[in-house]
Amino acid sequence: MRIIIGSDHAGFDLKEQIKVFLSQELGHDVEDVGVYSRESADYPPIAHQVANEISANRFAFGILICGTGVGMSIVANRHRGIRAALCHNILMARLSRLHNNANILAMGGRIIGVTLAKEMVREFLVTPFEGGRHQRRIEQID
């Protein structure tokens, strides 16, 4: 599976660990669009880039990480067809896929730890969209 990932400086450390988890432990093809250090950086360009790539169907899923995940999710959700879900636990990650067909997982590097983040990512990637009544609701978004 092709996955695109990005962060700002506050999400850098978690992004680096999730990137390794995705590629080495889960065997996915991961594209890292930055940032590449802890040096202060703005999150909107990264979120726009990930959202654009998902909108163009070049990747199956996206992952965005900033300090809280809030800024990244706000920016990504401005794009048509993007359903970025800000999640803080495994149940939220599961339900964001099951009920909302989320295509971007947003997380807070200052909010959750690495172990929880890995489990959230795993759950997000393996949970299928349920469809049915949820599809009707998604169609009402755009």
TORPA-4810 file (N, C-alpha, C, O; in nm, 3 decimals):
<nodes>
NODE_1_0.085_-0.117_0.000_0.000_0.000_0.000_0.089_0.124_0.000_0.191_0.127_0.070_M
NODE_2_0.052_0.225_-0.078_0.126_0.352_-0.082_0.064_0.450_0.017_-0.056_0.479_0.012_R
NODE_3_0.147_0.500_0.108_0.102_0.592_0.211_0.191_0.715_0.209_0.314_0.704_0.199_I
NODE_4_0.130_0.833_0.219_0.204_0.958_0.225_0.195_1.013_0.367_0.089_1.010_0.429_I
NODE_5_0.307_1.063_0.417_0.313_1.110_0.554_0.384_1.245_0.560_0.478_1.271_0.485_I
NODE_6_0.337_1.330_0.651_0.401_1.460_0.670_0.377_1.511_0.810_0.284_1.470_0.879_G
NODE_7_0.465_1.603_0.851_0.453_1.661_0.985_0.511_1.801_0.986_0.576_1.844_0.890_S
NODE_8_0.488_1.871_1.095_0.564_1.992_1.123_0.671_1.954_1.225_0.689_1.836_1.256_D
NODE_9_0.741_2.052_1.278_0.849_2.025_1.373_0.799_1.956_1.500_0.870_1.873_1.557_H
NODE_10_0.678_1.989_1.544_0.625_1.930_1.666_0.586_1.783_1.648_0.578_1.708_1.745_A
NODE_11_0.563_1.743_1.525_0.528_1.605_1.496_0.642_1.525_1.437_0.627_1.407_1.406_G
NODE_12_0.758_1.590_1.422_0.871_1.526_1.354_0.912_1.394_1.416_0.925_1.294_1.345_F
NODE_13_0.934_1.390_1.547_0.981_1.267_1.612_0.882_1.153_1.595_0.922_1.040_1.566_D
NODE_14_0.754_1.180_1.614_0.654_1.075_1.597_0.646_1.031_1.451_0.633_0.912_1.423_L
NODE_15_0.655_1.126_1.359_0.651_1.092_1.216_0.764_0.997_1.180_0.743_0.900_1.108_K
NODE_16_0.883_1.025_1.230_0.997_0.939_1.199_0.974_0.796_1.248_1.010_0.701_1.178_E
NODE_17_0.917_0.781_1.363_0.892_0.648_1.417_0.778_0.578_1.343_0.783_0.457_1.320_Q
NODE_18_0.675_0.653_1.307_0.563_0.594_1.232_0.608_0.555_1.092_0.563_0.453_1.039_I
NODE_19_0.694_0.634_1.033_0.746_0.603_0.900_0.819_0.468_0.899_0.799_0.387_0.810_K
NODE_20_0.902_0.446_0.999_0.975_0.319_1.011_0.876_0.205_1.036_0.887_0.099_0.976_V
NODE_21_0.781_0.227_1.124_0.679_0.127_1.153_0.604_0.087_1.026_0.584_-0.032_0.999_F
NODE_22_0.563_0.185_0.948_0.488_0.158_0.824_0.569_0.079_0.724_0.520_-0.017_0.664_L
NODE_23_0.693_0.118_0.705_0.774_0.053_0.601_0.837_-0.078_0.648_0.829_-0.179_0.577_S
NODE_24_0.898_-0.078_0.764_0.972_-0.196_0.807_0.886_-0.301_0.876_0.909_-0.421_0.856_Q
NODE_25_0.789_-0.259_0.955_0.707_-0.357_1.026_0.583_-0.399_0.948_0.542_-0.515_0.953_E
NODE_26_0.522_-0.304_0.876_0.399_-0.335_0.802_0.422_-0.356_0.653_0.333_-0.405_0.584_L
NODE_27_0.539_-0.320_0.603_0.574_-0.345_0.464_0.511_-0.253_0.361_0.496_-0.291_0.245_G
NODE_28_0.472_-0.132_0.401_0.410_-0.037_0.309_0.514_0.052_0.243_0.624_0.071_0.295_H
NODE_29_0.479_0.106_0.129_0.561_0.204_0.057_0.523_0.341_0.111_0.408_0.384_0.099_D
NODE_30_0.620_0.412_0.171_0.593_0.537_0.240_0.666_0.652_0.173_0.786_0.646_0.149_V
NODE_31_0.591_0.758_0.143_0.647_0.881_0.090_0.644_0.986_0.201_0.537_1.022_0.251_E
NODE_32_0.761_1.036_0.239_0.773_1.137_0.343_0.790_1.273_0.276_0.887_1.296_0.204_D
NODE_33_0.693_1.364_0.299_0.698_1.496_0.236_0.744_1.604_0.334_0.722_1.723_0.310_V
NODE_34_0.805_1.563_0.442_0.861_1.660_0.536_0.775_1.677_0.658_0.665_1.623_0.669_G
NODE_35_0.827_1.750_0.746_0.955_1.817_0.754_1.062_1.715_0.789_1.033_1.601_0.824_V
NODE_36_1.187_1.760_0.778_1.297_1.667_0.793_1.387_1.700_0.913_1.499_1.649_0.923_Y
NODE_37_1.337_1.784_1.004_1.411_1.816_1.125_1.315_1.875_1.228_1.197_1.894_1.201_S
NODE_38_1.368_1.902_1.347_1.289_1.964_1.454_1.288_2.116_1.444_1.229_2.183_1.528_R
NODE_39_1.352_2.170_1.341_1.355_2.315_1.323_1.213_2.366_1.296_1.139_2.305_1.219_E
NODE_40_1.177_2.477_1.357_1.043_2.532_1.345_1.000_2.543_1.199_1.073_2.593_1.114_S
NODE_41_0.878_2.495_1.172_0.826_2.495_1.035_0.675_2.511_1.039_0.610_2.472_1.136_A
NODE_42_0.620_2.569_0.934_0.476_2.587_0.923_0.411_2.458_0.875_0.465_2.389_0.788_D
NODE_43_0.296_2.425_0.932_0.226_2.302_0.896_0.139_2.311_0.770_0.123_2.210_0.703_Y
NODE_44_0.081_2.428_0.734_-0.011_2.428_0.619_0.047_2.374_0.488_-0.023_2.297_0.421_P
NODE_45_0.169_2.409_0.447_0.218_2.354_0.320_0.225_2.202_0.318_0.196_2.140_0.215_P
NODE_46_0.262_2.143_0.429_0.270_1.996_0.436_0.131_1.936_0.427_0.109_1.840_0.353_I
NODE_47_0.037_1.991_0.501_-0.101_1.938_0.498_-0.162_1.953_0.360_-0.230_1.862_0.313_A
NODE_48_-0.139_2.067_0.295_-0.191_2.086_0.158_-0.130_1.982_0.063_-0.201_1.926_-0.021_H
NODE_49_-0.001_1.958_0.075_0.064_1.862_-0.015_0.007_1.721_0.003_-0.024_1.654_-0.095_Q
NODE_50_-0.006_1.678_0.126_-0.062_1.545_0.152_-0.206_1.537_0.101_-0.243_1.439_0.035_V
NODE_51_-0.287_1.637_0.130_-0.426_1.636_0.086_-0.436_1.636_-0.067_-0.521_1.566_-0.123_A
NODE_52_-0.352_1.713_-0.133_-0.353_1.715_-0.280_-0.320_1.578_-0.338_-0.382_1.534_-0.435_N
NODE_53_-0.223_1.511_-0.279_-0.183_1.379_-0.329_-0.293_1.275_-0.307_-0.317_1.190_-0.393_E
NODE_54_-0.360_1.282_-0.194_-0.471_1.190_-0.168_-0.587_1.222_-0.262_-0.649_1.130_-0.317_I
NODE_55_-0.617_1.350_-0.280_-0.725_1.390_-0.372_-0.701_1.341_-0.513_-0.795_1.308_-0.585_S
NODE_56_-0.574_1.335_-0.553_-0.538_1.290_-0.687_-0.526_1.138_-0.695_-0.488_1.084_-0.800_A
NODE_57_-0.557_1.069_-0.587_-0.553_0.922_-0.582_-0.414_0.864_-0.609_-0.402_0.754_-0.664_N
NODE_58_-0.310_0.937_-0.571_-0.174_0.886_-0.590_-0.128_0.801_-0.471_-0.027_0.730_-0.480_R
NODE_59_-0.202_0.808_-0.361_-0.172_0.730_-0.242_-0.301_0.676_-0.184_-0.407_0.737_-0.200_F
NODE_60_-0.292_0.562_-0.117_-0.412_0.502_-0.057_-0.457_0.582_0.064_-0.577_0.605_0.082_A
NODE_61_-0.361_0.624_0.148_-0.392_0.697_0.270_-0.282_0.798_0.300_-0.170_0.788_0.249_F
NODE_62_-0.319_0.895_0.383_-0.223_0.993_0.430_-0.221_0.996_0.581_-0.319_0.962_0.647_G
NODE_63_-0.107_1.038_0.636_-0.092_1.057_0.780_-0.029_1.194_0.801_0.074_1.226_0.741_I
NODE_64_-0.091_1.273_0.887_-0.042_1.406_0.920_-0.023_1.418_1.070_-0.109_1.377_1.148_L
NODE_65_0.090_1.476_1.110_0.121_1.489_1.252_0.175_1.629_1.280_0.273_1.672_1.219_I
NODE_66_0.111_1.697_1.372_0.164_1.823_1.424_0.156_1.814_1.576_0.138_1.705_1.629_C
NODE_67_0.169_1.924_1.646_0.167_1.919_1.793_0.040_1.856_1.848_0.047_1.766_1.932_G
NODE_68_-0.075_1.902_1.801_-0.203_1.850_1.848_-0.277_1.770_1.741_-0.366_1.691_1.774_T
NODE_69_-0.243_1.789_1.615_-0.316_1.730_1.504_-0.427_1.819_1.454_-0.479_1.798_1.344_G
NODE_70_-0.463_1.919_1.532_-0.575_2.007_1.496_-0.546_2.087_1.370_-0.625_2.087_1.276_V
NODE_71_-0.432_2.157_1.368_-0.399_2.240_1.252_-0.393_2.161_1.123_-0.449_2.202_1.021_G
NODE_72_-0.326_2.046_1.127_-0.314_1.962_1.008_-0.452_1.917_0.960_-0.479_1.920_0.840_M
NODE_73_-0.538_1.876_1.051_-0.670_1.827_1.009_-0.755_1.940_0.951_-0.829_1.918_0.856_S
NODE_74_-0.744_2.060_1.007_-0.820_2.174_0.954_-0.778_2.203_0.811_-0.863_2.219_0.723_I
NODE_75_-0.648_2.209_0.786_-0.599_2.239_0.651_-0.639_2.129_0.553_-0.691_2.158_0.446_V
NODE_76_-0.616_2.005_0.589_-0.646_1.894_0.498_-0.794_1.889_0.462_-0.829_1.862_0.348_A
NODE_77_-0.880_1.915_0.558_-1.024_1.907_0.533_-1.078_2.021_0.447_-1.197_2.021_0.414_N
NODE_78_-0.997_2.116_0.412_-1.039_2.221_0.319_-1.040_2.170_0.174_-1.093_2.237_0.086_R
NODE_79_-0.982_2.053_0.151_-0.972_1.997_0.017_-1.091_1.906_-0.012_-1.131_1.825_0.071_H
NODE_80_-1.146_1.920_-0.130_-1.259_1.837_-0.174_-1.219_1.689_-0.173_-1.112_1.652_-0.223_R
NODE_81_-1.305_1.608_-0.118_-1.280_1.464_-0.117_-1.192_1.416_-0.003_-1.168_1.296_0.011_G
NODE_82_-1.144_1.507_0.076_-1.059_1.468_0.189_-1.145_1.456_0.314_-1.229_1.541_0.344_I
NODE_83_-1.120_1.348_0.385_-1.183_1.326_0.514_-1.072_1.293_0.613_-1.041_1.177_0.640_R
NODE_84_-1.012_1.400_0.665_-0.903_1.385_0.761_-0.962_1.374_0.901_-1.037_1.461_0.945_A
NODE_85_-0.927_1.267_0.969_-0.980_1.242_1.102_-0.872_1.263_1.207_-0.767_1.199_1.204_A
NODE_86_-0.899_1.355_1.298_-0.809_1.377_1.411_-0.846_1.275_1.518_-0.956_1.277_1.573_L
NODE_87_-0.754_1.186_1.547_-0.781_1.077_1.641_-0.683_1.077_1.757_-0.565_1.110_1.741_C
NODE_88_-0.734_1.041_1.873_-0.652_1.035_1.993_-0.652_0.896_2.056_-0.586_0.874_2.157_H
NODE_89_-0.727_0.803_1.998_-0.727_0.667_2.051_-0.763_0.568_1.941_-0.802_0.608_1.831_N
NODE_90_-0.751_0.441_1.970_-0.772_0.336_1.871_-0.917_0.332_1.824_-0.943_0.312_1.705_I
NODE_91_-1.011_0.350_1.915_-1.152_0.347_1.875_-1.183_0.458_1.775_-1.255_0.435_1.677_L
NODE_92_-1.131_0.577_1.799_-1.153_0.687_1.704_-1.094_0.653_1.567_-1.156_0.680_1.464_M
NODE_93_-0.975_0.594_1.565_-0.912_0.556_1.439_-0.997_0.453_1.365_-1.018_0.464_1.244_A
NODE_94_-1.047_0.353_1.438_-1.131_0.250_1.378_-1.261_0.308_1.322_-1.299_0.282_1.208_R
NODE_95_-1.329_0.388_1.404_-1.458_0.443_1.361_-1.444_0.547_1.250_-1.535_0.564_1.170_L
NODE_96_-1.330_0.615_1.246_-1.310_0.713_1.138_-1.306_0.644_1.002_-1.345_0.702_0.901_S
NODE_97_-1.259_0.521_1.000_-1.259_0.443_0.875_-1.394_0.376_0.855_-1.453_0.385_0.747_R
NODE_98_-1.443_0.309_0.957_-1.565_0.230_0.949_-1.686_0.315_0.911_-1.765_0.276_0.826_L
NODE_99_-1.701_0.430_0.974_-1.820_0.513_0.954_-1.797_0.634_0.863_-1.890_0.679_0.796_H
NODE_100_-1.674_0.686_0.860_-1.650_0.810_0.786_-1.563_0.793_0.663_-1.541_0.889_0.589_N
NODE_101_-1.513_0.673_0.641_-1.424_0.646_0.528_-1.311_0.749_0.522_-1.277_0.799_0.415_N
NODE_102_-1.254_0.780_0.638_-1.144_0.876_0.644_-1.029_0.829_0.557_-0.998_0.710_0.551_A
NODE_103_-0.966_0.924_0.489_-0.852_0.890_0.405_-0.721_0.951_0.454_-0.614_0.923_0.399_N
NODE_104_-0.729_1.034_0.558_-0.610_1.088_0.624_-0.629_1.074_0.775_-0.734_1.110_0.829_I
NODE_105_-0.526_1.023_0.840_-0.524_1.014_0.985_-0.438_1.128_1.037_-0.320_1.138_1.002_L
NODE_106_-0.495_1.213_1.121_-0.421_1.323_1.184_-0.400_1.289_1.331_-0.491_1.242_1.399_A
NODE_107_-0.278_1.313_1.378_-0.244_1.283_1.517_-0.162_1.396_1.576_-0.100_1.474_1.504_M
NODE_108_-0.163_1.403_1.708_-0.086_1.503_1.780_0.039_1.444_1.840_0.032_1.360_1.929_G
NODE_109_0.154_1.488_1.793_0.281_1.441_1.845_0.305_1.476_1.990_0.382_1.410_2.059_G
NODE_110_0.239_1.582_2.037_0.251_1.622_2.177_0.138_1.566_2.261_0.132_1.592_2.382_R
NODE_111_0.049_1.489_2.201_-0.071_1.439_2.269_-0.064_1.290_2.296_-0.101_1.244_2.404_I
NODE_112_-0.015_1.213_2.199_-0.014_1.067_2.214_0.129_1.014_2.204_0.217_1.077_2.145_I
NODE_113_0.150_0.897_2.261_0.281_0.833_2.257_0.297_0.743_2.137_0.202_0.718_2.063_G
NODE_114_0.417_0.695_2.118_0.452_0.615_2.001_0.375_0.483_1.996_0.325_0.445_1.891_V
NODE_115_0.366_0.414_2.107_0.298_0.284_2.109_0.152_0.298_2.068_0.103_0.222_1.985_T
NODE_116_0.084_0.395_2.126_-0.056_0.419_2.090_-0.067_0.462_1.944_-0.157_0.416_1.873_L
NODE_117_0.021_0.549_1.899_0.016_0.596_1.760_0.031_0.480_1.663_-0.039_0.475_1.562_A
NODE_118_0.121_0.388_1.691_0.140_0.272_1.603_0.013_0.188_1.595_-0.027_0.146_1.487_K
NODE_119_-0.051_0.165_1.708_-0.174_0.087_1.709_-0.287_0.159_1.637_-0.370_0.097_1.571_E
NODE_120_-0.292_0.290_1.651_-0.392_0.369_1.579_-0.371_0.359_1.429_-0.466_0.340_1.354_M
NODE_121_-0.247_0.372_1.386_-0.215_0.362_1.243_-0.252_0.224_1.190_-0.314_0.212_1.085_V
NODE_122_-0.214_0.121_1.263_-0.248_-0.016_1.221_-0.399_-0.032_1.205_-0.446_-0.083_1.103_R
NODE_123_-0.474_0.013_1.305_-0.620_0.000_1.302_-0.680_0.081_1.187_-0.771_0.034_1.118_E
NODE_124_-0.630_0.201_1.167_-0.677_0.287_1.058_-0.659_0.219_0.922_-0.748_0.224_0.838_F
NODE_125_-0.545_0.155_0.902_-0.514_0.095_0.773_-0.588_-0.036_0.745_-0.615_-0.068_0.629_L
NODE_126_-0.622_-0.109_0.849_-0.687_-0.239_0.826_-0.839_-0.235_0.833_-0.906_-0.330_0.793_V
NODE_127_-0.893_-0.125_0.883_-1.039_-0.118_0.899_-1.104_-0.076_0.768_-1.072_0.030_0.715_T
NODE_128_-1.195_-0.158_0.716_-1.265_-0.120_0.592_-1.382_-0.025_0.621_-1.433_-0.018_0.732_P
NODE_129_-1.421_0.047_0.520_-1.538_0.134_0.528_-1.662_0.046_0.526_-1.673_-0.044_0.443_F
NODE_130_-1.755_0.073_0.615_-1.876_-0.007_0.628_-1.978_0.020_0.518_-2.057_-0.068_0.483_E
NODE_131_-1.977_0.141_0.464_-2.073_0.175_0.359_-2.213_0.190_0.413_-2.233_0.237_0.525_G
NODE_132_-2.312_0.148_0.333_-2.451_0.153_0.376_-2.496_0.294_0.410_-2.474_0.387_0.333_G
NODE_133_-2.558_0.308_0.526_-2.609_0.439_0.568_-2.498_0.543_0.579_-2.524_0.663_0.565_R
NODE_134_-2.375_0.498_0.603_-2.263_0.590_0.615_-2.225_0.650_0.480_-2.180_0.764_0.473_H
NODE_135_-2.241_0.574_0.372_-2.211_0.625_0.239_-2.302_0.742_0.205_-2.257_0.842_0.150_Q
NODE_136_-2.427_0.731_0.238_-2.522_0.839_0.213_-2.478_0.967_0.284_-2.486_1.077_0.228_R
NODE_137_-2.432_0.952_0.404_-2.387_1.069_0.482_-2.261_1.131_0.424_-2.248_1.253_0.421_R
NODE_138_-2.170_1.048_0.379_-2.048_1.100_0.317_-2.080_1.175_0.189_-2.019_1.278_0.160_I
NODE_139_-2.175_1.124_0.113_-2.214_1.193_-0.010_-2.272_1.331_0.016_-2.271_1.416_-0.073_E
NODE_140_-2.320_1.355_0.136_-2.375_1.486_0.171_-2.267_1.588_0.207_-2.296_1.707_0.218_Q
NODE_141_-2.145_1.543_0.224_-2.036_1.633_0.264_-1.999_1.728_0.150_-2.001_1.850_0.167_I
NODE_142_-1.966_1.673_0.036_-1.920_1.755_-0.077_-2.037_1.813_-0.154_-2.016_1.885_-0.252_D
</nodes>
